[in-house]
Amino acid sequence: MSIRYYNTMSRSVEEFVPLREGEVRLYTCGPTVHDYAHIGNFRTYLWEDVLRRHLEYRGYRVRQVMNITDIDDKTITKSMQAGLTLDEYTEAFFEDLDALCIQRAEVYPRATQHIPEMVALVLELKKRGRLYESRGSIYFRIDAFPSYGRLSGCNPAEASGHARIDSDEYDKDNPRDFAVWKSRRDEEPFWDTELGQGRPGWHLECSAMAMKYLGETFDIHTGGVDNIFPHHDNEIAQSEGATGKPFVRYWLHSSHLIVEGEKMSKSRGNFFTLRDLREKGYEPRPIRYLLVSVHYRKQLNFTFEGLNQAQAALSRLDDLVYRLDHEAIPEGEHAALKTAAAAARQGMLAALDSDLNTAAALGHLFDLVREANSALDAGLARSGDSGAVREVLALFERIFGVNLGAASCLDEEVEALIRRRTEARRSRDFAESDRIRDELQRRGIILEDTPQGVRWKRQGA
């Protein structure tokens, strides 16, 4: 087994070797809790969840830290404008994590609860000559860190001149001396510290909290590509500027999510949170499936057609689970199907080991689904077991975090209707048989009359 990831720092696929054998220390950039998280955010959080699940399946013990940003320019602005309660958005974030079956990190540190660690980091940077003061605020001097920008490719030497910037975020790929500590301002939250009255800059929090819980050097740091510059460049400068040690060994970043071919924005009316989609009638299961079905480094075009296709794909898997529970694989098909199951499992794991290629892994899975359905279609009697196929389906459930089978179980009322239809056909009451078929179709259940008996599937599967 060899796991390989694309490291943004080296711009190449590298073999993954953790610092400590059998253990992975992982930092994942978390939410800024000034609003509900949107599906672009969850594309990243879900990919990170699959990353964690795969590492655990491969035998690693994962220690994950995800920060909660509850103090920065955005949270302050939104709070002052609307009187928002940030705790409510934090609680909503965890509710959404649970709805999407995202495993919890070991630690969710909040920025406002780690001011002493941030102050200590600023003091160390100051002692090493990396900072300067201006009008009560403290700035990181880019020129004092010669390797600044190596993650994003920004070259300070080619910049048209440095300037101080107080904003937590900036658009141009042009390095700026950035604020690590901001002086007290009217109506803003502040802390009274050795640095004076003020608050930390946004970039500072991740450096301080990551090193507190994972050490001065750790294995993997993830986020969206929009975090690379300036946020992650600044994290590296602060952390390595204070310790003199490498901060992170593997930098992994997910690509953007767009909606119906356009950038997601509230002004375009194509901005969706998980709650928006659930209000439209979509369940979390197909949302999760769709958001992890595309390779994390490839742009994901979210469409409602794609969401319906995700539901259809899950219905195919659910139906196979049902068939394995209720039908037989003929004896002559066992050896071929076991071979196909072994090949699917090997292919899925090889794809996931190769930079977490979820799309390729799903291709191997559905090759097996076709093989298994063909084997079941050939059967006249129940015999043997389907353990090899079930093991592959269990592998999918464990790593992709999608439970199968529950959606395929017919409730008692529908089962009763199918039995009544069967009796109507036996008594040659075809009008009643057709009426029941039509009623089931309205409920999204499609019946198929075969020589082996009645089979059903969900509409769109």
RALINHU-V558501 format. One record per residue. N is the residue number from 0. SS is DSSP state (h for helix, s for strand, l for the rest). PSI is psi in radians with two decimals (* if undefined). BURIAL is + if it has 24 or more other ideal C-beta (glycine too) atoms within 12 Angstrom, else -. Layout:
n->[N;N]
ss->[SS;SS]
psi->[PSI;PSI]
burial->[BURIAL;BURIAL]
//
This chain:
n->[0;1;2;3;4;5;6;7;8;9;10;11;12;13;14;15;16;17;18;19;20;21;22;23;24;25;26;27;28;29;30;31;32;33;34;35;36;37;38;39;40;41;42;43;44;45;46;47;48;49;50;51;52;53;54;55;56;57;58;59;60;61;62;63;64;65;66;67;68;69;70;71;72;73;74;75;76;77;78;79;80;81;82;83;84;85;86;87;88;89;90;91;92;93;94;95;96;97;98;99;100;101;102;103;104;105;106;107;108;109;110;111;112;113;114;115;116;117;118;119;120;121;122;123;124;125;126;127;128;129;130;131;132;133;134;135;136;137;138;139;140;141;142;143;144;145;146;147;148;149;150;151;152;153;154;155;156;157;158;159;160;161;162;163;164;165;166;167;168;169;170;171;172;173;174;175;176;177;178;179;180;181;182;183;184;185;186;187;188;189;190;191;192;193;194;195;196;197;198;199;200;201;202;203;204;205;206;207;208;209;210;211;212;213;214;215;216;217;218;219;220;221;222;223;224;225;226;227;228;229;230;231;232;233;234;235;236;237;238;239;240;241;242;243;244;245;246;247;248;249;250;251;252;253;254;255;256;257;258;259;260;261;262;263;264;265;266;267;268;269;270;271;272;273;274;275;276;277;278;279;280;281;282;283;284;285;286;287;288;289;290;291;292;293;294;295;296;297;298;299;300;301;302;303;304;305;306;307;308;309;310;311;312;313;314;315;316;317;318;319;320;321;322;323;324;325;326;327;328;329;330;331;332;333;334;335;336;337;338;339;340;341;342;343;344;345;346;347;348;349;350;351;352;353;354;355;356;357;358;359;360;361;362;363;364;365;366;367;368;369;370;371;372;373;374;375;376;377;378;379;380;381;382;383;384;385;386;387;388;389;390;391;392;393;394;395;396;397;398;399;400;401;402;403;404;405;406;407;408;409;410;411;412;413;414;415;416;417;418;419;420;421;422;423;424;425;426;427;428;429;430;431;432;433;434;435;436;437;438;439;440;441;442;443;444;445;446;447;448;449;450;451;452;453;454;455;456;457;458;459;460]
ss->[l;l;l;s;s;s;s;l;l;l;l;s;s;s;s;l;l;l;l;s;l;l;s;s;s;s;s;s;l;l;l;s;l;l;l;l;l;s;h;h;h;h;h;h;h;h;h;h;h;h;h;h;h;h;h;h;h;l;l;l;s;s;s;s;s;s;l;s;s;l;l;l;h;h;h;h;h;h;h;h;h;h;l;l;l;h;h;h;h;h;h;h;h;h;h;h;h;h;h;l;l;l;l;l;l;l;s;l;l;s;h;h;h;l;h;h;h;h;h;h;h;h;h;h;h;h;h;l;l;l;s;s;s;s;l;l;s;s;s;s;l;h;h;h;l;l;l;l;l;l;l;l;l;l;l;h;h;h;l;l;l;l;l;s;s;l;l;l;l;l;l;l;l;l;l;l;s;s;s;s;s;s;s;l;l;l;l;l;l;l;s;s;s;l;l;s;s;s;s;s;l;h;h;h;h;h;h;h;h;h;h;h;h;h;l;l;l;s;s;s;s;s;s;s;h;h;h;h;h;h;h;h;h;h;h;h;h;h;h;h;h;h;h;l;l;l;l;s;s;s;s;s;s;s;l;l;s;s;s;l;l;s;s;l;l;h;h;h;l;l;l;l;s;h;h;h;h;h;h;l;l;l;l;h;h;h;h;h;h;h;h;h;l;l;l;l;l;l;l;s;s;s;l;h;h;h;h;h;h;h;h;h;h;h;h;h;h;h;h;h;h;h;h;h;h;h;l;l;l;l;h;h;h;h;h;h;h;h;h;h;h;h;h;h;h;h;h;h;h;h;h;h;h;s;l;l;l;h;h;h;h;h;h;h;h;h;h;h;h;h;h;h;h;h;h;h;h;l;l;l;l;l;l;l;l;l;h;h;h;h;h;h;h;h;h;h;h;h;h;h;l;l;l;l;l;h;h;h;l;l;l;h;h;h;h;h;h;h;h;h;h;h;h;h;h;h;l;l;l;h;h;h;h;h;h;h;h;h;h;h;h;h;l;l;s;s;s;s;s;s;l;l;s;s;s;s;s;s;l;l;l]
psi->[2.27;2.05;2.38;2.43;2.64;2.02;2.01;-0.58;-0.78;-0.21;0.71;2.81;2.20;2.64;2.37;2.12;1.91;2.78;-0.74;2.27;2.25;0.02;2.41;2.19;2.12;2.23;2.19;2.14;2.19;-2.87;2.67;1.96;1.04;0.00;3.04;2.47;2.47;3.06;-0.41;-0.73;-0.79;-0.42;-0.75;-0.80;-0.62;-0.71;-0.73;-0.58;-0.73;-0.69;-0.85;-0.83;-0.70;-0.77;-0.72;-0.69;-0.61;0.12;0.08;2.57;2.09;2.28;1.91;2.40;2.24;2.12;2.69;1.95;1.83;0.31;1.94;-3.10;-0.75;-0.83;-0.68;-0.80;-0.84;-0.69;-0.73;-0.58;-0.73;0.00;0.65;2.62;1.90;-0.52;-0.58;-0.70;-0.57;-0.80;-0.70;-0.66;-0.80;-0.59;-0.73;-0.68;-0.79;-0.70;-0.61;0.14;0.66;2.16;2.53;2.47;2.85;-0.58;2.35;1.35;2.42;2.43;-0.75;-0.27;0.10;0.58;-0.74;-0.69;-0.63;-0.71;-0.75;-0.67;-0.73;-0.73;-0.69;-0.72;-0.67;-0.73;-0.54;0.09;0.44;-0.16;2.89;2.79;2.60;2.07;0.68;-0.26;2.79;2.31;2.58;2.25;1.90;-0.68;-0.32;-0.01;1.52;-0.49;0.24;2.38;0.08;-0.38;-0.84;-0.38;0.02;2.35;1.85;-0.53;-0.42;-0.02;2.72;0.35;2.43;2.76;2.71;2.52;2.28;-0.42;2.54;-0.49;2.62;2.69;-0.70;2.49;1.06;2.00;2.51;2.56;2.09;2.68;2.22;-0.39;2.24;2.31;2.76;2.39;2.72;2.35;0.04;2.63;2.58;2.83;2.50;1.89;-3.12;-0.39;-0.09;-3.12;2.25;-2.77;2.79;2.71;2.73;-0.75;-0.48;-0.61;-0.75;-0.67;-0.84;-0.78;-0.63;-0.80;-0.51;-0.74;-0.34;-0.17;2.93;-0.44;2.26;-3.13;-1.04;2.37;2.25;2.98;-3.11;2.83;-0.42;-0.25;-0.27;-0.92;2.27;-0.18;-0.93;-0.59;-0.73;-0.64;-0.81;-0.80;-0.80;-0.85;-0.91;-0.49;-0.47;-0.58;-0.45;0.21;2.73;2.36;-0.92;2.49;-0.60;2.11;2.10;2.34;2.41;2.64;3.07;2.74;2.31;2.90;2.10;0.69;0.07;2.73;2.38;2.25;2.63;-0.58;-0.50;-0.17;0.31;0.51;2.11;2.34;2.97;-0.68;-0.63;-0.78;-0.65;-0.61;-0.45;-0.03;0.07;2.35;2.73;-0.55;-0.94;-0.49;-0.83;-0.82;-0.82;-0.76;-0.33;0.00;-0.28;2.45;2.38;-0.43;0.06;2.41;2.37;2.14;1.79;2.17;2.74;-0.49;-0.75;-0.62;-0.69;-0.64;-0.59;-0.73;-0.69;-0.70;-0.73;-0.62;-0.65;-0.73;-0.74;-0.75;-0.65;-0.72;-0.78;-0.77;-0.68;-0.51;-0.47;-0.16;3.10;2.62;2.10;2.62;-0.68;-0.28;-0.17;-0.88;-0.79;-0.69;-0.64;-0.68;-0.75;-0.68;-0.72;-0.71;-0.67;-0.76;-0.80;-0.74;-0.71;-0.83;-0.66;-0.69;-0.73;-0.61;-0.44;1.38;0.63;0.96;1.50;-0.62;-0.79;-0.65;-0.73;-0.57;-0.78;-0.68;-0.81;-0.35;-0.74;-0.67;-0.75;-0.77;-0.78;-0.73;-0.66;-0.71;-0.71;-0.65;-0.47;-0.13;2.51;-0.33;2.73;2.20;2.67;-2.99;2.91;0.59;-0.67;-0.70;-0.73;-0.63;-0.67;-0.71;-0.66;-0.64;-0.78;-0.83;-0.76;-0.79;-0.70;-0.23;0.52;2.07;2.44;2.78;-0.73;-0.67;-0.19;-0.13;2.08;2.39;2.96;-0.65;-0.76;-0.73;-0.69;-0.66;-0.70;-0.70;-0.72;-0.67;-0.71;-0.75;-0.67;-0.69;-0.70;-0.61;0.14;0.51;1.35;-0.45;-0.78;-0.67;-0.77;-0.64;-0.75;-0.69;-0.80;-0.67;-0.74;-0.64;-0.65;-0.48;0.07;0.25;2.11;2.22;2.52;2.12;2.00;2.87;-0.41;-0.01;-3.02;2.29;2.70;2.76;2.81;2.56;2.35;-0.15;*]
burial->[-;-;+;-;+;+;+;+;+;-;-;-;-;-;-;+;-;+;+;-;-;-;-;+;+;+;+;+;+;+;+;+;+;+;+;+;+;+;+;+;+;+;+;+;+;+;+;+;+;+;+;+;+;+;+;-;+;+;-;+;-;+;+;+;+;+;+;+;+;+;+;+;+;+;+;+;-;-;+;-;-;-;-;-;-;+;-;-;+;+;-;+;+;+;-;+;+;-;+;+;+;+;+;-;+;-;+;+;+;+;+;+;-;+;+;-;+;+;+;+;+;+;-;+;+;+;-;-;-;+;+;+;-;-;-;-;+;+;+;+;+;+;+;+;+;-;+;+;+;+;+;+;-;+;-;+;-;-;-;-;-;-;-;+;+;+;-;+;+;+;-;-;-;+;+;+;+;+;+;+;+;+;+;-;-;-;-;-;+;-;+;-;+;-;+;-;-;+;+;+;+;+;+;+;+;+;+;+;+;+;+;+;+;+;-;+;+;+;+;+;+;+;+;+;+;-;+;+;+;+;+;+;+;+;+;+;+;+;+;+;+;+;+;-;-;-;+;+;+;+;+;+;+;+;+;+;+;+;+;-;-;-;-;+;-;-;-;-;-;-;+;+;+;+;+;+;+;-;-;-;-;+;+;+;+;+;+;+;+;+;+;+;+;+;+;+;+;-;-;+;+;+;-;-;-;+;+;+;-;+;+;+;+;+;+;+;+;+;+;+;+;+;+;+;-;+;+;+;+;-;-;-;+;+;-;-;+;+;-;+;+;-;-;+;+;+;+;+;+;+;+;+;+;+;+;+;+;+;+;+;+;+;-;+;+;+;+;+;+;-;+;+;+;-;+;+;-;+;+;-;-;-;-;-;-;+;-;+;+;+;+;+;+;+;+;+;+;+;+;+;+;+;+;+;+;-;+;+;-;+;-;-;-;+;-;-;+;+;-;-;+;-;-;-;-;-;-;-;-;-;-;-;+;-;-;+;+;-;-;+;-;-;-;-;+;-;+;-;-;-;-;-;-;+;+;+;+;+;-;-;+]
//
